[in-house]
Amino acid sequence: MIRKAPISMIMTENVITLKKNDSLEKAEHLFKKHRIRHIPVVSDNVVVGMLSYSDLLRLSFADLTDNIDEDADALVYNMFTIKQVMKKNIVTVSSSFSIKDVAKILATKEFHALPVVDNNTLIGIVTTTDLIKYLLKQF
């Protein structure tokens, strides 16, 4: 294990993003299509928020029944905007942060993904899953 390995070694670089005016239906489609759980919300490649799949599930009826009622979800999704649902005041890290430092942040906070930002521009994302995969490679 490299002691001061930068987070850039394990981050995802081609980040799926949303804009504040995108629909929650689009967000759900992206979560399912790409099998991801966190999407940064950007304005001109600057992170302004973060939407997680669990944020959508809180609004959705999908987790209440086995028979997913897409019409009901669409109705609920149309009642809210990404801007209303996304987390604001996001913690970000630089690509030079060490994997250890990022692991400490994720271990002590109540979120599971961090946008990686250099010069105020989104360049990647790192998740708890990325950290677990990295640790597994070490064994």
DSSP file (Angstrom, degrees, kcal/mol; ACC not computed):
  #  RESIDUE AA STRUCTURE BP1 BP2  ACC     N-H-->O    O-->H-N    N-H-->O    O-->H-N    TCO  KAPPA ALPHA  PHI   PSI    X-CA   Y-CA   Z-CA
    1    1 A M              0   0    0      0, 0.0     2,-0.6     0, 0.0     3,-0.1   0.000 360.0 360.0 360.0 128.9    0.0    0.0    0.0
    2    2 A I    >   -     0   0    0      1,-0.2     3,-1.3     2,-0.0     0, 0.0  -0.673 360.0-145.8 -79.7 121.3    1.4    3.4   -1.0
    3    3 A R  T 3  S+     0   0    0     -2,-0.6    97,-0.3     1,-0.3    -1,-0.2   0.886  92.9  25.4 -57.6 -47.0    1.4    5.6    2.1
    4    4 A K  T 3  S+     0   0    0     94,-0.1    -1,-0.3    95,-0.1    -2,-0.0  -0.042  82.1 159.1-111.0  31.1    0.6    8.9    0.5
    5    5 A A    <   -     0   0    0     -3,-1.3    94,-2.8    93,-0.1    95,-0.3  -0.312  41.6-120.8 -57.4 130.6   -1.2    7.7   -2.7
    6    6 A P  B >   -A   98   0A   0      0, 0.0     3,-2.1     0, 0.0     4,-0.3  -0.419  13.6-120.1 -75.4 151.4   -3.3   10.5   -4.1
    7    7 A I  G >> S+     0   0    0     90,-3.2     4,-1.7     1,-0.3     3,-1.6   0.733 107.0  78.5 -61.4 -22.3   -7.0   10.0   -4.5
    8    8 A S  G 34 S+     0   0    0     87,-1.4    -1,-0.3    89,-0.3    88,-0.1   0.726  82.5  67.8 -60.3 -19.9   -6.6   10.6   -8.2
    9    9 A M  G <4 S+     0   0    0     -3,-2.1    -1,-0.3    86,-0.2    -2,-0.2   0.801 116.0  20.6 -68.1 -29.3   -5.3    6.9   -8.4
   10   10 A I  T <4 S+     0   0    0     -3,-1.6    -2,-0.2    -4,-0.3    -1,-0.2   0.493  95.8 111.2-121.9  -5.3   -8.7    5.5   -7.6
   11   11 A M  S  < S-     0   0    0     -4,-1.7     2,-0.5   115,-0.1   115,-0.2  -0.271  71.0-112.2 -70.5 157.6  -11.3    8.2   -8.4
   12   12 A T  B     -B  125   0B   0    113,-3.0   113,-1.7     1,-0.1     3,-0.1  -0.807  29.7-170.8 -86.8 127.2  -13.8    7.9  -11.3
   13   13 A E  S    S+     0   0    0     -2,-0.5     2,-1.7   111,-0.2    -1,-0.1   0.870  70.8  65.3 -91.6 -40.1  -12.8   10.5  -13.9
   14   14 A N  S    S-     0   0    0    111,-0.1     2,-0.3   110,-0.0    -1,-0.2  -0.623  79.8-167.6 -87.0  85.3  -15.7   10.4  -16.3
   15   15 A V        -     0   0    0     -2,-1.7     2,-0.4    -3,-0.1    24,-0.1  -0.567  20.1-135.3 -84.7 131.7  -18.3   11.7  -13.9
   16   16 A I        -     0   0    0     -2,-0.3     2,-0.3    22,-0.2    -1,-0.0  -0.710  36.7-176.0 -76.8 130.2  -22.0   11.6  -14.7
   17   17 A T        -     0   0    0     -2,-0.4     2,-0.3    22,-0.2    24,-0.2  -0.849  19.4-152.8-130.0 165.1  -23.5   14.9  -13.7
   18   18 A L  B     -e   41   0C   0     22,-2.1    24,-3.0    -2,-0.3     2,-0.3  -0.876  13.9-132.9-127.3 162.9  -26.8   16.7  -13.5
   19   19 A K    >   -     0   0    0     -2,-0.3     3,-2.0    22,-0.2    63,-0.1  -0.838  30.5-110.3-111.9 157.0  -27.8   20.4  -13.7
   20   20 A K  T 3  S+     0   0    0     22,-0.4    63,-0.9    -2,-0.3    62,-0.5   0.796 118.0  50.8 -57.3 -29.9  -30.2   22.1  -11.3
   21   21 A N  T 3  S+     0   0    0     61,-0.1    -1,-0.3    60,-0.1     2,-0.1   0.430  85.1 109.3 -93.2   2.7  -32.9   22.3  -13.9
   22   22 A D  S <  S-     0   0    0     -3,-2.0    60,-0.7     1,-0.1    61,-0.2  -0.368  75.5-104.9 -68.9 157.9  -32.8   18.6  -15.0
   23   23 A S     >  -     0   0    0      1,-0.1     4,-1.8    58,-0.1    -1,-0.1  -0.469  13.2-125.0 -83.9 156.6  -35.7   16.5  -14.0
   24   24 A L  H  > S+     0   0    0     56,-0.4     4,-2.6    53,-0.3     5,-0.2   0.792 113.6  60.8 -68.2 -27.8  -35.8   14.0  -11.2
   25   25 A E  H  > S+     0   0    0      2,-0.2     4,-2.3     1,-0.2    -1,-0.2   0.902 103.7  49.3 -64.0 -40.3  -36.9   11.4  -13.8
   26   26 A K  H  > S+     0   0    0      2,-0.2     4,-2.5     1,-0.2    -2,-0.2   0.918 109.9  52.0 -62.8 -42.3  -33.7   12.1  -15.7
   27   27 A A  H  X S+     0   0    0     -4,-1.8     4,-2.6     1,-0.2    -2,-0.2   0.937 109.4  48.4 -59.8 -47.0  -31.8   11.6  -12.5
   28   28 A E  H  X S+     0   0    0     -4,-2.6     4,-2.3     1,-0.2     5,-0.2   0.912 110.3  52.4 -60.3 -42.2  -33.5    8.3  -11.8
   29   29 A H  H  X S+     0   0    0     -4,-2.3     4,-3.0     1,-0.2     5,-0.2   0.922 110.9  47.3 -58.9 -45.0  -32.7    7.1  -15.4
   30   30 A L  H  X S+     0   0    0     -4,-2.5     4,-2.3     2,-0.2     6,-0.3   0.905 109.9  52.7 -65.2 -41.8  -29.0    8.0  -14.9
   31   31 A F  H  X>S+     0   0    0     -4,-2.6     5,-1.5    -5,-0.2     4,-0.7   0.936 117.1  38.4 -57.9 -46.3  -28.8    6.2  -11.6
   32   32 A K  H  <5S+     0   0    0     -4,-2.3     3,-0.2     3,-0.2    -2,-0.2   0.911 115.8  50.4 -74.1 -42.8  -30.3    3.0  -13.0
   33   33 A K  H  <5S+     0   0    0     -4,-3.0    -2,-0.2    -5,-0.2    -3,-0.2   0.905 122.4  31.5 -62.7 -43.1  -28.5    3.2  -16.4
   34   34 A H  H  <5S-     0   0    0     -4,-2.3    -1,-0.2    -5,-0.2    -2,-0.2   0.448 102.5-128.0 -97.6  -1.5  -25.0    3.7  -15.0
   35   35 A R  T  <5 +     0   0    0     -4,-0.7     2,-0.3    -5,-0.2    -3,-0.2   0.941  61.0 138.6  53.2  53.0  -25.6    1.7  -11.8
   36   36 A I      < -     0   0    0     -5,-1.5    -1,-0.2    -6,-0.3     3,-0.1  -0.779  48.4-155.8-122.3 167.2  -24.4    4.6   -9.6
   37   37 A R  S    S+     0   0    0     -2,-0.3    16,-2.3     1,-0.2    17,-0.4   0.441  74.8  49.3-123.5  -3.8  -25.6    6.0   -6.3
   38   38 A H  E     - F   0  52C   0     14,-0.2    14,-0.2    15,-0.1    -1,-0.2  -0.997  53.4-177.7-142.2 134.3  -24.3    9.6   -6.4
   39   39 A I  E     - F   0  51C   0     12,-3.0    12,-2.7    -2,-0.4   -22,-0.2  -0.971  22.8-134.5-133.3 119.7  -24.4   12.3   -9.0
   40   40 A P  E     - F   0  50C   0      0, 0.0   -22,-2.1     0, 0.0     2,-0.5  -0.451  16.6-137.7 -66.6 142.9  -22.8   15.8   -8.6
   41   41 A V  E     -eF  18  49C   0      8,-2.9     7,-3.2   -24,-0.2     8,-1.4  -0.921  31.4-173.1-102.3 125.2  -25.0   18.7   -9.6
   42   42 A V  E     - F   0  47C   0    -24,-3.0   -22,-0.4    -2,-0.5     2,-0.4  -0.824  29.9-161.6-124.6 157.0  -23.0   21.2  -11.6
   43   43 A S  E >  S- F   0  46C   0      3,-2.2     3,-1.3    -2,-0.3   -24,-0.1  -0.942  92.5 -17.7-132.7 112.1  -23.2   24.6  -13.1
   44   44 A D  T 3  S-     0   0    0     -2,-0.4     3,-0.1     1,-0.2    -1,-0.0   0.903 128.1 -55.2  54.0  44.2  -20.5   25.2  -15.7
   45   45 A N  T 3  S+     0   0    0      1,-0.2    77,-2.7    76,-0.1     2,-0.5   0.568 112.6 122.6  67.2  11.5  -18.5   22.2  -14.3
   46   46 A V  E <   -F   43   0C   0     -3,-1.3    -3,-2.2    75,-0.2     2,-0.3  -0.909  68.7-118.3-101.6 129.2  -18.6   23.8  -10.8
   47   47 A V  E     +F   42   0C   0     -2,-0.5    -5,-0.2    -5,-0.2     3,-0.1  -0.507  40.9 164.0 -71.7 125.0  -20.2   21.6   -8.1
   48   48 A V  E     -     0   0C   0     -7,-3.2    41,-0.3    -2,-0.3     2,-0.3   0.445  64.4 -19.7-117.1  -7.2  -23.2   23.2   -6.6
   49   49 A G  E     -F   41   0C   0     -8,-1.4    -8,-2.9    39,-0.1     2,-0.4  -0.983  56.3-117.4-178.9-179.9  -24.8   20.1   -5.0
   50   50 A M  E     -FG  40  87C   0     37,-1.8    37,-3.3    -2,-0.3     2,-0.5  -0.996  15.0-161.3-142.2 134.4  -25.0   16.4   -4.8
   51   51 A L  E     -F   39   0C   0    -12,-2.7   -12,-3.0    -2,-0.4     2,-0.3  -0.964  10.9-164.8-115.2 131.1  -27.9   14.1   -5.5
   52   52 A S  E >>  -F   38   0C   0     -2,-0.5     4,-1.3   -14,-0.2     3,-0.6  -0.801  31.5-119.2-111.8 158.0  -27.9   10.5   -4.1
   53   53 A Y  H 3> S+     0   0    0    -16,-2.3     4,-2.2    -2,-0.3     5,-0.2   0.860 116.1  58.8 -61.6 -34.5  -30.1    7.6   -5.1
   54   54 A S  H 3> S+     0   0    0    -17,-0.4     4,-1.6     1,-0.2    -1,-0.3   0.814  98.1  59.9 -66.8 -27.7  -31.3    7.5   -1.5
   55   55 A D  H <> S+     0   0    0     -3,-0.6     4,-0.7     2,-0.2    -1,-0.2   0.915 108.2  45.2 -61.3 -41.7  -32.5   11.1   -1.9
   56   56 A L  H >X S+     0   0    0     -4,-1.3     4,-1.7     1,-0.2     3,-1.0   0.894 108.0  56.7 -67.9 -40.1  -34.8    9.9   -4.7
   57   57 A L  H 3< S+     0   0    0     -4,-2.2     6,-0.3     1,-0.3    -1,-0.2   0.824  98.9  61.0 -63.4 -29.5  -36.0    6.9   -2.7
   58   58 A R  H 3< S+     0   0    0     -4,-1.6    -1,-0.3     1,-0.2    -2,-0.2   0.823 113.0  37.5 -64.7 -29.0  -37.1    9.2    0.0
   59   59 A L  H << S+     0   0    0     -3,-1.0    -2,-0.2    -4,-0.7    -1,-0.2   0.713 106.9  85.5 -89.2 -23.6  -39.5   10.8   -2.5
   60   60 A S     <  -     0   0    0     -4,-1.7     3,-0.2     1,-0.1    13,-0.1  -0.347  64.7-147.8 -87.9 156.4  -40.4    7.6   -4.3
   61   61 A F  S >> S+     0   0    0      8,-0.2     3,-1.8     1,-0.1     4,-0.7   0.434  80.6  95.8 -92.5  -2.7  -43.0    5.0   -3.7
   62   62 A A  T 34 S+     0   0    0      1,-0.3     3,-0.4     2,-0.2    -1,-0.1   0.814  82.1  50.2 -60.4 -32.3  -40.7    2.4   -5.2
   63   63 A D  T 34 S+     0   0    0     -6,-0.3    -1,-0.3    -3,-0.2    -2,-0.1   0.493 103.6  61.4 -86.6  -1.0  -39.4    1.3   -1.8
   64   64 A L  T <4 S+     0   0    0     -3,-1.8     2,-0.3     1,-0.2    -1,-0.2   0.624 110.9  23.7 -96.4 -15.8  -42.9    0.9   -0.4
   65   65 A T     <  -     0   0    0     -4,-0.7    -1,-0.2    -3,-0.4     4,-0.1  -0.986  63.5-130.4-149.6 154.6  -44.1   -1.8   -2.7
   66   66 A D  S    S+     0   0    0     -2,-0.3     2,-1.2     1,-0.2    -1,-0.1   0.785  99.2  73.6 -74.6 -27.2  -42.9   -4.6   -4.9
   67   67 A N  S    S-     0   0    0     -3,-0.1     2,-0.3     2,-0.0    -1,-0.2  -0.737  85.6-144.6 -89.2  95.8  -45.2   -3.3   -7.7
   68   68 A I        -     0   0    0     -2,-1.2     2,-1.1     1,-0.1     3,-0.1  -0.444   5.5-153.0 -66.2 120.6  -43.3   -0.2   -8.8
   69   69 A D     >  -     0   0    0     -2,-0.3     4,-2.1     1,-0.2     3,-0.2  -0.775  14.7-178.8 -97.7  92.4  -45.9    2.5   -9.7
   70   70 A E  H  > S+     0   0    0     -2,-1.1     4,-2.7     1,-0.2    -1,-0.2   0.820  80.0  57.5 -64.3 -31.5  -44.0    4.6  -12.2
   71   71 A D  H  > S+     0   0    0      2,-0.2     4,-2.1     1,-0.2    -1,-0.2   0.908 107.3  47.6 -65.2 -40.7  -46.9    6.9  -12.6
   72   72 A A  H  > S+     0   0    0     -3,-0.2     4,-2.4     2,-0.2    -2,-0.2   0.915 112.5  49.3 -65.9 -42.4  -46.9    7.7   -8.9
   73   73 A D  H  X S+     0   0    0     -4,-2.1     4,-3.4     1,-0.2     5,-0.2   0.928 110.0  51.0 -61.6 -44.5  -43.2    8.3   -8.9
   74   74 A A  H  X S+     0   0    0     -4,-2.7     4,-2.0     1,-0.2    -1,-0.2   0.899 109.7  50.9 -60.5 -40.4  -43.4   10.6  -12.0
   75   75 A L  H  < S+     0   0    0     -4,-2.1     4,-0.5     2,-0.2    -1,-0.2   0.933 113.8  43.5 -62.4 -46.0  -46.2   12.5  -10.2
   76   76 A V  H >X S+     0   0    0     -4,-2.4     3,-1.5     1,-0.2     4,-0.6   0.926 111.8  53.8 -65.0 -44.6  -44.0   12.9   -7.1
   77   77 A Y  H >< S+     0   0    0     -4,-3.4     3,-0.9     1,-0.3   -53,-0.3   0.852 104.2  56.1 -59.4 -34.5  -40.9   13.7   -9.1
   78   78 A N  T 3< S+     0   0    0     -4,-2.0    -1,-0.3     1,-0.2    -2,-0.2   0.640  99.2  61.8 -73.7 -12.2  -42.8   16.5  -10.9
   79   79 A M  T <4 S+     0   0    0     -3,-1.5     2,-0.3    -4,-0.5    -1,-0.2   0.670 108.1  44.3 -83.2 -18.2  -43.6   18.1   -7.5
   80   80 A F    <<  -     0   0    0     -3,-0.9   -56,-0.4    -4,-0.6     2,-0.3  -0.844  69.6-142.3-127.0 160.1  -39.9   18.6   -6.7
   81   81 A T     >  -     0   0    0     -2,-0.3     4,-1.7   -58,-0.1     3,-0.4  -0.792  30.6-113.2-114.7 162.4  -36.8   19.9   -8.5
   82   82 A I  H  > S+     0   0    0    -60,-0.7     4,-3.1   -62,-0.5   -61,-0.1   0.901 118.7  59.2 -58.9 -39.7  -33.2   18.7   -8.3
   83   83 A K  H  4 S+     0   0    0    -63,-0.9    -1,-0.2     1,-0.2   -62,-0.1   0.860 108.1  45.2 -58.5 -35.9  -32.4   22.1   -6.7
   84   84 A Q  H  4 S+     0   0    0     -3,-0.4    -1,-0.2   -64,-0.2    -2,-0.2   0.825 120.7  37.6 -76.0 -32.1  -34.9   21.3   -3.9
   85   85 A V  H  < S+     0   0    0     -4,-1.7    -2,-0.2    -3,-0.1    -3,-0.2   0.783  94.3  95.7 -93.8 -30.2  -33.8   17.7   -3.3
   86   86 A M  S  < S-     0   0    0     -4,-3.1     2,-0.4    -5,-0.2   -35,-0.2  -0.182  79.1-109.9 -65.1 153.8  -30.0   17.9   -3.8
   87   87 A K  B     -G   50   0C   0    -37,-3.3   -37,-1.8     1,-0.0     2,-0.2  -0.674  36.2-160.2 -79.5 136.8  -27.6   18.3   -0.8
   88   88 A K        +     0   0    0     -2,-0.4   -39,-0.1   -39,-0.2   -40,-0.0  -0.525  64.8  48.7-107.8 179.7  -26.0   21.7   -0.8
   89   89 A N  S    S-     0   0    0    -41,-0.3     2,-0.2    -2,-0.2    -1,-0.2   0.956  81.3-165.8  52.4  56.5  -22.8   22.8    1.0
   90   90 A I        -     0   0    0     -3,-0.2     2,-0.4   -43,-0.1    -1,-0.2  -0.491  19.4-128.7 -79.8 138.7  -20.9   19.9   -0.4
   91   91 A V        -     0   0    0     -2,-0.2     2,-0.3     2,-0.0    -1,-0.1  -0.743  33.5-175.4 -81.0 131.3  -17.5   18.8    0.9
   92   92 A T        -     0   0    0     -2,-0.4     2,-0.3    22,-0.2    24,-0.2  -0.848  11.7-150.6-123.5 163.4  -15.0   18.4   -1.9
   93   93 A V  B     -c  116   0B   0     22,-2.2    24,-3.1    -2,-0.3     2,-0.2  -0.930  18.0-117.2-130.3 157.3  -11.5   17.2   -2.1
   94   94 A S    >   -     0   0    0     -2,-0.3     3,-1.7    22,-0.2   -87,-0.3  -0.573  29.7-114.0 -87.2 155.7   -8.5   18.0   -4.3
   95   95 A S  T 3  S+     0   0    0      1,-0.3   -87,-1.4    -2,-0.2   -86,-0.2   0.679 116.0  61.2 -64.2 -16.2   -7.0   15.3   -6.6
   96   96 A S  T 3  S+     0   0    0    -90,-0.2    -1,-0.3   -89,-0.1    22,-0.0   0.554  76.0 113.3 -88.7  -7.9   -3.8   15.6   -4.5
   97   97 A F  S <  S-     0   0    0     -3,-1.7   -90,-3.2   -91,-0.1   -89,-0.3  -0.343  75.0-111.3 -58.7 144.2   -5.6   14.5   -1.2
   98   98 A S  B  >  -A    6   0A   0    -92,-0.3     4,-2.2     1,-0.1     5,-0.2  -0.434  16.0-119.5 -76.7 155.3   -4.3   11.2    0.0
   99   99 A I  H  > S+     0   0    0    -94,-2.8     4,-2.5     1,-0.2     5,-0.2   0.888 116.7  54.7 -58.6 -39.2   -6.5    8.1   -0.1
  100  100 A K  H  > S+     0   0    0    -97,-0.3     4,-2.2   -95,-0.3    -1,-0.2   0.919 106.9  49.0 -62.1 -44.7   -6.0    7.9    3.7
  101  101 A D  H  > S+     0   0    0      1,-0.2     4,-1.8     2,-0.2    -1,-0.2   0.895 112.4  48.0 -63.9 -39.5   -7.2   11.5    4.2
  102  102 A V  H  X S+     0   0    0     -4,-2.2     4,-2.6     2,-0.2     5,-0.2   0.898 109.2  53.7 -66.9 -40.0  -10.3   10.9    2.0
  103  103 A A  H  X S+     0   0    0     -4,-2.5     4,-2.2     1,-0.2    -2,-0.2   0.894 107.1  52.3 -61.0 -39.5  -11.0    7.6    3.9
  104  104 A K  H  X S+     0   0    0     -4,-2.2     4,-1.2     2,-0.2    -1,-0.2   0.911 109.9  48.5 -62.5 -42.1  -10.9    9.6    7.1
  105  105 A I  H >X S+     0   0    0     -4,-1.8     4,-1.2     1,-0.2     3,-0.6   0.950 114.2  44.8 -62.7 -49.3  -13.4   12.1    5.8
  106  106 A L  H 3< S+     0   0    0     -4,-2.6     5,-0.2     1,-0.2    -1,-0.2   0.824 111.2  54.4 -66.5 -30.8  -15.8    9.4    4.5
  107  107 A A  H 3< S+     0   0    0     -4,-2.2    -1,-0.2    -5,-0.2    -2,-0.2   0.745 115.3  38.6 -73.9 -23.0  -15.5    7.4    7.8
  108  108 A T  H << S+     0   0    0     -4,-1.2    -2,-0.2    -3,-0.6    -1,-0.2   0.545 108.2  67.9-106.7  -8.3  -16.5   10.4    9.9
  109  109 A K  S  < S-     0   0    0     -4,-1.2     0, 0.0     2,-0.2     0, 0.0  -0.575  82.3-117.0-107.2 171.8  -19.2   12.0    7.8
  110  110 A E  S    S+     0   0    0     -2,-0.2     2,-0.3     2,-0.0    -4,-0.1  -0.112  85.4  79.8-101.8  36.2  -22.7   10.9    6.9
  111  111 A F        -     0   0    0     -5,-0.2    -2,-0.2     1,-0.0     3,-0.1  -0.907  61.6-149.4-136.5 167.8  -22.1   10.7    3.1
  112  112 A H  S    S+     0   0    0     -2,-0.3    16,-1.9     1,-0.1     2,-0.3   0.213  72.9  52.2-125.8  13.2  -20.5    8.1    0.8
  113  113 A A  E     - D   0 127B   0     14,-0.2    14,-0.2    15,-0.1    -1,-0.1  -0.994  53.9-163.9-151.5 145.8  -19.1   10.2   -2.1
  114  114 A L  E     - D   0 126B   0     12,-2.8    12,-2.3    -2,-0.3     2,-0.2  -0.994  21.6-129.6-130.7 126.6  -16.9   13.2   -2.5
  115  115 A P  E     - D   0 125B   0      0, 0.0   -22,-2.2     0, 0.0     2,-0.6  -0.520  22.0-135.4 -67.5 141.4  -16.5   15.2   -5.7
  116  116 A V  E     -cD  93 124B   0      8,-3.0     7,-3.1   -24,-0.2     8,-1.4  -0.905  29.6-177.3-101.7 120.8  -12.9   15.7   -6.6
  117  117 A V  E     - D   0 122B   0    -24,-3.1     2,-0.4    -2,-0.6     5,-0.2  -0.971  15.3-179.5-127.9 128.6  -12.3   19.3   -7.6
  118  118 A D  E >  S- D   0 121B   0      3,-2.2     3,-2.0    -2,-0.4    -2,-0.0  -0.994  79.0  -3.5-124.0 135.3   -9.2   21.1   -8.8
  119  119 A N  T 3  S-     0   0    0     -2,-0.4    -1,-0.1     1,-0.3     3,-0.1   0.877 129.7 -59.9  50.7  42.2   -9.1   24.8   -9.6
  120  120 A N  T 3  S+     0   0    0      1,-0.2     2,-0.4    -3,-0.1    -1,-0.3   0.606 114.9 115.7  66.8  13.8  -12.9   25.0   -8.8
  121  121 A T  E <  S- D   0 118B   0     -3,-2.0    -3,-2.2   -75,-0.1     2,-0.3  -0.951  71.3-116.8-119.6 133.5  -13.6   22.4  -11.6
  122  122 A L  E     + D   0 117B   0    -77,-2.7    -5,-0.2    -2,-0.4     3,-0.1  -0.496  41.1 160.8 -65.6 124.4  -15.1   18.9  -11.1
  123  123 A I  E     -     0   0B   0     -7,-3.1     2,-0.3     1,-0.3    -6,-0.2   0.463  60.1 -22.7-122.2  -8.0  -12.5   16.4  -12.3
  124  124 A G  E     - D   0 116B   0     -8,-1.4    -8,-3.0  -110,-0.1     2,-0.3  -0.986  51.3-120.7-177.7-178.0  -13.7   13.2  -10.6
  125  125 A I  E     -BD  12 115B   0   -113,-1.7  -113,-3.0    -2,-0.3     2,-0.4  -0.989  15.0-160.8-144.9 144.3  -15.7   11.5   -7.9
  126  126 A V  E     - D   0 114B   0    -12,-2.3   -12,-2.8    -2,-0.3     2,-0.2  -0.994  12.7-173.9-129.2 136.6  -14.6    9.1   -5.2
  127  127 A T  E  >  - D   0 113B   0     -2,-0.4     4,-1.7   -14,-0.2   -14,-0.2  -0.748  42.2-104.9-123.4 168.4  -16.9    6.8   -3.3
  128  128 A T  H  > S+     0   0    0    -16,-1.9     4,-2.4    -2,-0.2     5,-0.2   0.847 122.2  58.7 -61.3 -32.2  -16.7    4.4   -0.4
  129  129 A T  H  > S+     0   0    0    -17,-0.3     4,-2.6     2,-0.2    -1,-0.2   0.900 102.1  52.9 -63.5 -40.5  -17.0    1.6   -3.0
  130  130 A D  H  > S+     0   0    0      1,-0.2     4,-2.1     2,-0.2    -1,-0.2   0.910 110.2  48.6 -59.5 -41.8  -13.8    3.0   -4.7
  131  131 A L  H  X S+     0   0    0     -4,-1.7     4,-2.6     2,-0.2    -2,-0.2   0.910 110.7  49.4 -65.6 -42.6  -12.0    2.8   -1.3
  132  132 A I  H  X S+     0   0    0     -4,-2.4     4,-2.5     2,-0.2    -2,-0.2   0.924 110.8  49.8 -63.6 -44.1  -13.2   -0.7   -0.6
  133  133 A K  H  X S+     0   0    0     -4,-2.6     4,-1.7     2,-0.2    -1,-0.2   0.901 110.9  50.7 -60.7 -40.9  -12.1   -1.9   -4.1
  134  134 A Y  H  X S+     0   0    0     -4,-2.1     4,-0.8    -5,-0.2    -2,-0.2   0.934 111.1  47.8 -62.0 -46.6   -8.7   -0.3   -3.5
  135  135 A L  H >< S+     0   0    0     -4,-2.6     3,-0.9     1,-0.2     4,-0.5   0.893 108.1  55.2 -63.6 -39.1   -8.3   -2.0   -0.1
  136  136 A L  H >< S+     0   0    0     -4,-2.5     3,-1.2     1,-0.3    -1,-0.2   0.863 102.5  56.7 -62.0 -35.4   -9.3   -5.3   -1.6
  137  137 A K  H 3< S+     0   0    0     -4,-1.7    -1,-0.3     1,-0.2    -2,-0.2   0.743  98.7  62.7 -66.3 -22.1   -6.5   -5.0   -4.2
  138  138 A Q  T <<        0   0    0     -3,-0.9    -1,-0.2    -4,-0.8    -2,-0.2   0.666 360.0 360.0 -77.9 -15.7   -4.0   -4.6   -1.4
  139  139 A F    <         0   0    0     -3,-1.2    -1,-0.2    -4,-0.5    -2,-0.2   0.427 360.0 360.0-100.2 360.0   -4.7   -8.1    0.0
